[in-house]
Amino acid sequence: MSCYRGGRVFCRGSRSAVPGVVTGKARTPRDGGRAGRFPLVSRAVADDTPSDGEVVPLADTFVSASGSPYEGKRALVFGATGGTGKEIVKECNAQGIPCSLFVRSKQKAQEMFDAEIETGAVVNEVFEGDVSKYEDVLRAVENSGCNCIMVATGCRPALDPLGPFQVDYSGTANIVSAANRQGASVEHVVLVTSIGVDDIFFPLNLFFGVLFWKKRAEETLQRSGSNYKYTIVRPGGLQDEPKGSPGAVRLGPADTYGLPPRKAPGSILRSQVAEICVSSLAEEAAFNKTIECVAANDEPALPIAEQLEAI
């Protein structure tokens, strides 16, 4: 694994000539400072499962979002170049949360987030590595200066039969173990899994037990015994763009959606999942909870905070 520091730093319309120094103002939340009050319209597409990390350095100094519920949050996003991870990075930047990225290809990360860099989004550092290698994960967690970890890794089991075990389970276990070693410096871990992990007969398990291993990853996080908070987000079928009219986010506790007699799992936009993940960093009602989420057509939007309180 390689870690690059002291690279370019571009912030909101200004460039720093000094490596490692961030200039300009941090972004403020789109919702005016109230966590969980973001637009709830979704776009959706089937999940190809995100890739796990890739990384390139852009700055060593974090800039916090002043005067927002996310002030002081510093995120490390695993799987940042995957479909959902990319949206999480965008949402973090929109809410003024500086990010470090963990990716499998530094070059891909640089290409993917070039626009964000040029327009002033703060990406502090990019770590290139493999989540199935503990030393790669530990180095990123130790060197990123993060206090929040967002896990949006995933595999393509049709291409790699061992992927569900190596990435979805073992990779997450490595992240949890590395977070535990940081003690109080890590405050929150958000893990994206999937609706259906409680259903052994759910069709996705035909792909080398992908949901089985996601469930084992959830249990590893829940049983870690650490002092940090966790939030597990289980989305329905993931979409990049809406098919037909967009839907409003609907949240429920674990085991709300899935095979009968549960509610149909449905679908949800990756961008909506990212909003839920980032909102959970500031909404106390999301702490130490498992949240299932879908997008419902022809239903009114409800505040995320209000839905979390009901779980």
KELO-631292 format. One record per residue (C-alpha): residue number from 1; x, y, z; residue in three letters. Coordinates in nm, 4 decimals, always signed. Layout:
   i       px       py       pz  aa
 NUM        X        Y        Z ALA
...
END
This chain:
   i       px       py       pz  aa
   1  +0.0000  +0.0000  +0.0000 MET
   2  +0.1269  +0.3479  -0.0753 SER
   3  +0.0273  +0.6711  +0.0923 CYS
   4  +0.1008  +1.0074  -0.0654 TYR
   5  +0.1160  +1.3293  +0.1309 ARG
   6  +0.1737  +1.6944  +0.0727 GLY
   7  +0.0048  +1.6982  -0.2644 GLY
   8  -0.2031  +1.9682  -0.4238 ARG
   9  -0.4696  +2.1316  -0.2162 VAL
  10  -0.7522  +2.3121  -0.3920 PHE
  11  -1.0210  +2.4827  -0.1895 CYS
  12  -1.3205  +2.6800  -0.2975 ARG
  13  -1.1775  +2.8981  -0.5708 GLY
  14  -0.8278  +2.9349  -0.4280 SER
  15  -0.5140  +2.7331  -0.4511 ARG
  16  -0.2485  +2.7023  -0.1911 SER
  17  +0.1101  +2.7329  -0.2977 ALA
  18  +0.2170  +2.5604  +0.0211 VAL
  19  +0.1845  +2.1801  +0.0186 PRO
  20  -0.0407  +2.0461  +0.2911 GLY
  21  -0.2132  +2.3783  +0.3634 VAL
  22  -0.5809  +2.4203  +0.2862 VAL
  23  -0.7090  +2.7660  +0.2006 THR
  24  -1.0570  +2.9042  +0.1515 GLY
  25  -1.3790  +2.8445  +0.3375 LYS
  26  -1.5281  +2.5103  +0.4195 ALA
  27  -1.8667  +2.4304  +0.2737 ARG
  28  -2.1780  +2.4647  +0.4804 THR
  29  -2.4663  +2.2192  +0.4705 PRO
  30  -2.7278  +2.2449  +0.1992 ARG
  31  -3.0010  +2.2171  +0.4582 ASP
  32  -2.9043  +2.5311  +0.6426 GLY
  33  -2.7314  +2.3532  +0.9300 GLY
  34  -2.9928  +2.0999  +1.0371 ARG
  35  -2.8794  +1.7436  +0.9916 ALA
  36  -3.1202  +1.5095  +0.8256 GLY
  37  -3.3203  +1.7783  +0.6436 ARG
  38  -3.1994  +1.7031  +0.2944 PHE
  39  -3.4103  +1.6498  -0.0177 PRO
  40  -3.5622  +1.3059  -0.0203 LEU
  41  -3.6095  +1.2484  -0.3890 VAL
  42  -3.4381  +0.9439  -0.5237 SER
  43  -3.2698  +0.8094  -0.8280 ARG
  44  -3.2043  +0.4376  -0.8397 ALA
  45  -3.0206  +0.1529  -1.0240 VAL
  46  -2.9309  -0.2044  -0.9633 ALA
  47  -2.6176  -0.2490  -0.7580 ASP
  48  -2.3075  -0.3731  -0.9289 ASP
  49  -2.1523  -0.3611  -0.5843 THR
  50  -1.8960  -0.0913  -0.5262 PRO
  51  -1.5242  -0.1457  -0.5378 SER
  52  -1.3124  -0.1023  -0.2270 ASP
  53  -1.0560  +0.1646  -0.2056 GLY
  54  -0.8176  +0.3645  -0.3992 GLU
  55  -0.6246  +0.6684  -0.2794 VAL
  56  -0.4236  +0.9787  -0.3752 VAL
  57  -0.3035  +1.2572  -0.1479 PRO
  58  -0.4253  +1.6105  -0.1712 LEU
  59  -0.3747  +1.7638  +0.1723 ALA
  60  -0.2617  +1.6892  +0.5220 ASP
  61  -0.4768  +1.9469  +0.6981 THR
  62  -0.8463  +1.9008  +0.7660 PHE
  63  -1.0888  +2.1910  +0.7422 VAL
  64  -1.4036  +2.1576  +0.9497 SER
  65  -1.7479  +2.2791  +0.8525 ALA
  66  -1.7980  +2.5752  +1.0819 SER
  67  -2.1363  +2.6299  +1.2434 GLY
  68  -2.2938  +2.3083  +1.1149 SER
  69  -2.3971  +1.9833  +1.2858 PRO
  70  -2.1000  +1.8266  +1.1053 TYR
  71  -1.8428  +2.0639  +1.2485 GLU
  72  -1.5273  +1.8758  +1.3442 GLY
  73  -1.6189  +1.5627  +1.1477 LYS
  74  -1.3340  +1.4166  +0.9445 ARG
  75  -1.4214  +1.1145  +0.7333 ALA
  76  -1.2300  +0.8251  +0.5848 LEU
  77  -1.4349  +0.6673  +0.3047 VAL
  78  -1.3629  +0.3059  +0.2136 PHE
  79  -1.4740  +0.2115  -0.1364 GLY
  80  -1.4697  +0.5752  -0.2436 ALA
  81  -1.4644  +0.5020  -0.6168 THR
  82  -1.7542  +0.2555  -0.6026 GLY
  83  -2.1044  +0.3657  -0.6987 GLY
  84  -2.2213  +0.4345  -0.3431 THR
  85  -1.8823  +0.5427  -0.2088 GLY
  86  -1.8569  +0.8100  -0.4768 LYS
  87  -2.1926  +0.9531  -0.3693 GLU
  88  -2.0845  +0.9494  -0.0043 ILE
  89  -1.7763  +1.1546  -0.0913 VAL
  90  -1.9932  +1.4031  -0.2801 LYS
  91  -2.2366  +1.4318  +0.0116 GLU
  92  -1.9526  +1.4769  +0.2619 CYS
  93  -1.8141  +1.7575  +0.0481 ASN
  94  -2.1593  +1.9159  +0.0171 ALA
  95  -2.1932  +1.9157  +0.3956 GLN
  96  -1.8424  +2.0511  +0.4548 GLY
  97  -1.6952  +1.7274  +0.5875 ILE
  98  -1.3328  +1.6839  +0.4737 PRO
  99  -1.2524  +1.3357  +0.3454 CYS
 100  -0.9705  +1.0959  +0.2982 SER
 101  -1.0291  +0.8140  +0.0507 LEU
 102  -0.9321  +0.4484  +0.0535 PHE
 103  -0.9356  +0.2992  -0.2959 VAL
 104  -0.7884  +0.0213  -0.5060 ARG
 105  -0.6678  +0.2524  -0.7840 SER
 106  -0.5132  +0.5900  -0.7150 LYS
 107  -0.5394  +0.6845  -1.0804 GLN
 108  -0.9122  +0.6078  -1.0905 LYS
 109  -0.9684  +0.8184  -0.7797 ALA
 110  -0.7774  +1.1125  -0.9285 GLN
 111  -0.9792  +1.0951  -1.2484 GLU
 112  -1.3120  +1.0485  -1.0702 MET
 113  -1.2715  +1.3352  -0.8251 PHE
 114  -1.0814  +1.5783  -1.0460 ASP
 115  -1.3886  +1.8004  -1.0859 ALA
 116  -1.4429  +1.8139  -0.7083 GLU
 117  -1.0807  +1.9087  -0.6574 ILE
 118  -1.0901  +2.1833  -0.9170 GLU
 119  -1.4135  +2.3313  -0.7794 THR
 120  -1.2857  +2.3435  -0.4244 GLY
 121  -1.4075  +2.0194  -0.2633 ALA
 122  -1.1668  +1.9105  +0.0063 VAL
 123  -1.0115  +1.5671  -0.0352 VAL
 124  -0.7273  +1.5476  +0.2098 ASN
 125  -0.5570  +1.2277  +0.1118 GLU
 126  -0.5980  +0.9210  -0.1064 VAL
 127  -0.4778  +0.5828  +0.0144 PHE
 128  -0.4316  +0.3048  -0.2371 GLU
 129  -0.4742  -0.0431  -0.0967 GLY
 130  -0.6729  -0.3618  -0.0506 ASP
 131  -0.9250  -0.3923  +0.2343 VAL
 132  -0.8461  -0.7623  +0.2662 SER
 133  -0.4926  -0.6642  +0.3756 LYS
 134  -0.4996  -0.5469  +0.7355 TYR
 135  -0.1734  -0.3524  +0.7095 GLU
 136  -0.3194  -0.1399  +0.4263 ASP
 137  -0.6323  -0.0636  +0.6229 VAL
 138  -0.4500  +0.0106  +0.9485 LEU
 139  -0.2104  +0.2522  +0.7800 ARG
 140  -0.4985  +0.4472  +0.6284 ALA
 141  -0.6931  +0.4673  +0.9550 VAL
 142  -0.3842  +0.5693  +1.1525 GLU
 143  -0.2602  +0.8306  +0.9051 ASN
 144  -0.5855  +0.9849  +0.7842 SER
 145  -0.6665  +1.1735  +1.1049 GLY
 146  -1.0297  +1.0671  +1.0647 CYS
 147  -1.2847  +1.0490  +1.3439 ASN
 148  -1.5603  +0.8989  +1.1241 CYS
 149  -1.5299  +0.5948  +0.9001 ILE
 150  -1.7700  +0.5297  +0.6130 MET
 151  -1.7633  +0.1773  +0.4693 VAL
 152  -1.9095  +0.1399  +0.1201 ALA
 153  -1.6967  -0.1459  -0.0043 THR
 154  -1.8340  -0.4347  -0.2034 GLY
 155  -1.7407  -0.7042  -0.4503 CYS
 156  -1.8681  -0.8434  -0.7777 ARG
 157  -1.9263  -1.2037  -0.6770 PRO
 158  -2.0044  -1.3098  -1.0332 ALA
 159  -1.6429  -1.2254  -1.1174 LEU
 160  -1.4819  -1.3345  -0.7905 ASP
 161  -1.6397  -1.6217  -0.5924 PRO
 162  -1.4153  -1.5412  -0.2940 LEU
 163  -1.5039  -1.1720  -0.3047 GLY
 164  -1.7982  -1.1828  -0.0615 PRO
 165  -1.5764  -1.3352  +0.2069 PHE
 166  -1.2624  -1.1345  +0.1337 GLN
 167  -1.4216  -0.7928  +0.0805 VAL
 168  -1.7659  -0.7865  +0.2434 ASP
 169  -1.6649  -0.9789  +0.5547 TYR
 170  -1.2878  -0.9929  +0.6002 SER
 171  -1.2347  -0.6402  +0.4673 GLY
 172  -1.4958  -0.4983  +0.7040 THR
 173  -1.3465  -0.6950  +0.9929 ALA
 174  -1.0093  -0.5359  +0.9153 ASN
 175  -1.1649  -0.1894  +0.9197 ILE
 176  -1.3379  -0.2573  +1.2526 VAL
 177  -1.0160  -0.3911  +1.4040 SER
 178  -0.8159  -0.0900  +1.2837 ALA
 179  -1.0813  +0.1469  +1.4223 ALA
 180  -1.0692  -0.0307  +1.7576 ASN
 181  -0.6948  +0.0265  +1.7769 ARG
 182  -0.7462  +0.4021  +1.7518 GLN
 183  -0.9332  +0.4205  +2.0815 GLY
 184  -1.1325  +0.7378  +2.1339 ALA
 185  -1.0049  +0.9051  +1.8167 SER
 186  -1.2619  +0.7177  +1.6058 VAL
 187  -1.6113  +0.8305  +1.7050 GLU
 188  -1.8434  +0.6704  +1.4502 HIS
 189  -1.8422  +0.3907  +1.1919 VAL
 190  -2.1118  +0.3793  +0.9216 VAL
 191  -2.1448  +0.0518  +0.7305 LEU
 192  -2.3494  +0.0060  +0.4118 VAL
 193  -2.4770  -0.3512  +0.3627 THR
 194  -2.8071  -0.4558  +0.2035 SER
 195  -3.1702  -0.5372  +0.2646 ILE
 196  -3.2075  -0.9154  +0.2757 GLY
 197  -2.9078  -1.0016  +0.4933 VAL
 198  -3.1419  -1.1697  +0.7435 ASP
 199  -3.2958  -1.3903  +0.4712 ASP
 200  -3.0795  -1.6942  +0.4015 ILE
 201  -3.2987  -1.7719  +0.0984 PHE
 202  -3.2803  -1.4208  -0.0460 PHE
 203  -3.1883  -1.4551  -0.4177 PRO
 204  -2.8667  -1.2532  -0.3874 LEU
 205  -2.7219  -1.5278  -0.1672 ASN
 206  -2.7003  -1.7423  -0.4793 LEU
 207  -2.3959  -1.5287  -0.5637 PHE
 208  -2.1571  -1.7100  -0.3314 PHE
 209  -2.3375  -1.6051  -0.0143 GLY
 210  -2.2845  -1.2317  -0.0592 VAL
 211  -2.5617  -1.1395  +0.1868 LEU
 212  -2.4503  -1.4061  +0.4324 PHE
 213  -2.1070  -1.2448  +0.4517 TRP
 214  -2.2527  -0.8938  +0.4732 LYS
 215  -2.4507  -1.0105  +0.7756 LYS
 216  -2.1335  -1.1493  +0.9346 ARG
 217  -1.9732  -0.8075  +0.8750 ALA
 218  -2.2624  -0.6373  +1.0549 GLU
 219  -2.2199  -0.8702  +1.3516 GLU
 220  -1.8476  -0.7986  +1.3651 THR
 221  -1.9192  -0.4252  +1.3918 LEU
 222  -2.1987  -0.4683  +1.6466 GLN
 223  -1.9912  -0.6978  +1.8668 ARG
 224  -1.6656  -0.5060  +1.8459 SER
 225  -1.7052  -0.3779  +2.2008 GLY
 226  -1.5564  -0.0422  +2.1085 SER
 227  -1.6624  +0.2941  +2.2491 ASN
 228  -1.7433  +0.4425  +1.9099 TYR
 229  -2.0950  +0.4647  +1.7705 LYS
 230  -2.2059  +0.2659  +1.4696 TYR
 231  -2.4819  +0.2911  +1.2115 THR
 232  -2.5664  +0.0111  +0.9690 ILE
 233  -2.7491  +0.1219  +0.6554 VAL
 234  -2.9288  -0.1477  +0.4541 ARG
 235  -3.0515  -0.0150  +0.1174 PRO
 236  -3.2815  -0.1836  -0.1297 GLY
 237  -3.1754  -0.2288  -0.4922 GLY
 238  -2.9278  +0.0464  -0.5703 LEU
 239  -2.9845  +0.2806  -0.8628 GLN
 240  -2.7732  +0.5563  -1.0145 ASP
 241  -3.0613  +0.7328  -1.1863 GLU
 242  -3.4382  +0.7137  -1.1287 PRO
 243  -3.6405  +0.4782  -1.3443 LYS
 244  -3.9590  +0.6712  -1.3898 GLY
 245  -4.0714  +0.9154  -1.1242 SER
 246  -3.8400  +0.9585  -0.8261 PRO
 247  -3.9513  +0.8309  -0.4880 GLY
 248  -3.9336  +0.9586  -0.1333 ALA
 249  -3.7008  +0.7939  +0.1178 VAL
 250  -3.8640  +0.5555  +0.3613 ARG
 251  -3.6723  +0.4207  +0.6604 LEU
 252  -3.7473  +0.1238  +0.8799 GLY
 253  -3.5770  -0.0916  +1.1447 PRO
 254  -3.3989  -0.4176  +1.0675 ALA
 255  -3.6164  -0.6854  +0.9058 ASP
 256  -3.8721  -0.4385  +0.7674 THR
 257  -3.8033  -0.5245  +0.4021 TYR
 258  -3.7211  -0.8527  +0.2314 GLY
 259  -3.8983  -1.1769  +0.1499 LEU
 260  -4.2673  -1.2150  +0.2500 PRO
 261  -4.4189  -1.1464  +0.4943 PRO
 262  -4.1862  -0.8462  +0.5008 ARG
 263  -4.2399  -0.5458  +0.2773 LYS
 264  -4.0999  -0.5667  -0.0753 ALA
 265  -3.7331  -0.4564  -0.0792 PRO
 266  -3.7783  -0.2064  -0.3619 GLY
 267  -3.4967  +0.0232  -0.4728 SER
 268  -3.3279  +0.3476  -0.3799 ILE
 269  -3.0855  +0.5934  -0.5355 LEU
 270  -2.7222  +0.5716  -0.4329 ARG
 271  -2.7295  +0.9465  -0.3709 SER
 272  -3.0158  +0.8991  -0.1237 GLN
 273  -2.8216  +0.6271  +0.0565 VAL
 274  -2.5262  +0.8666  +0.0797 ALA
 275  -2.7497  +1.1345  +0.2340 GLU
 276  -2.8725  +0.8867  +0.4953 ILE
 277  -2.5167  +0.7758  +0.5742 CYS
 278  -2.3859  +1.1285  +0.6183 VAL
 279  -2.6938  +1.2427  +0.8099 SER
 280  -2.6407  +0.9568  +1.0549 SER
 281  -2.3169  +1.1213  +1.1674 LEU
 282  -2.5132  +1.4068  +1.3249 ALA
 283  -2.8524  +1.2543  +1.4110 GLU
 284  -2.8426  +1.0897  +1.7528 GLU
 285  -3.1460  +0.8816  +1.6593 ALA
 286  -2.9221  +0.6981  +1.4111 ALA
 287  -2.6574  +0.6007  +1.6653 PHE
 288  -2.6142  +0.2265  +1.7246 ASN
 289  -2.9007  +0.1374  +1.4952 LYS
 290  -2.9602  -0.0751  +1.1861 THR
 291  -3.1625  +0.1187  +0.9291 ILE
 292  -3.3298  -0.0230  +0.6203 GLU
 293  -3.4125  +0.2202  +0.3409 CYS
 294  -3.6033  +0.2271  +0.0138 VAL
 295  -3.7562  +0.4948  -0.2096 ALA
 296  -4.1376  +0.4907  -0.2276 ALA
 297  -4.3173  +0.6273  -0.5316 ASN
 298  -4.6148  +0.8589  -0.4973 ASP
 299  -4.5547  +0.9197  -0.1267 GLU
 300  -4.4744  +1.2505  +0.0408 PRO
 301  -4.1229  +1.3263  +0.1594 ALA
 302  -4.0705  +1.2942  +0.5340 LEU
 303  -3.7779  +1.4382  +0.7313 PRO
 304  -3.5019  +1.1846  +0.7882 ILE
 305  -3.4669  +1.2896  +1.1524 ALA
 306  -3.8360  +1.2249  +1.2135 GLU
 307  -3.8153  +0.8794  +1.0560 GLN
 308  -3.5054  +0.7913  +1.2575 LEU
 309  -3.6792  +0.8813  +1.5811 GLU
 310  -3.9480  +0.6259  +1.4993 ALA
 311  -3.6971  +0.3410  +1.4582 ILE
END
